Amino acid sequence: MNSPATSRQKSPRSRPASRLCAIGATLLLSLWLTACASVSSVPRESLQIYQPRVLRLSAGQEVQTVDGRYRPQVAEVWHSDAAFRQLEQENLNLTAALAQERAR
């Protein structure tokens, strides 16, 4: 005869199904939250910050920086990170081409 306590116990087959449902629900919730986070009402173009490729500073021209005021003693040229990396890559390419030419 079945007692009320044994009828309330879950069968071994229902346990894996419950776990799969829980995992599926978690994945769906994660996907939904991730998709919602990427929606933006602000146009992407307006988020771009202008950064010149090159800054040319005249000698004695004072410039305000985050760390304070800076006054170059001589004329200076400052390159942006993108411009510096491009110049560095061009330099490496030319050096490799020169080494190849010398090896002939």
PyMOL commands that set and color helices and strands:
alter all, ss='L'
color gray80, all
select helices_A, chain A and resi 4-8+14-37+44-47+81-103
alter helices_A, ss='H'
color red, helices_A
select strands_A, chain A and resi 54-57+63-65+68-70+76-79
alter strands_A, ss='S'
color yellow, strands_A
deselect
rebuild
show_as cartoon
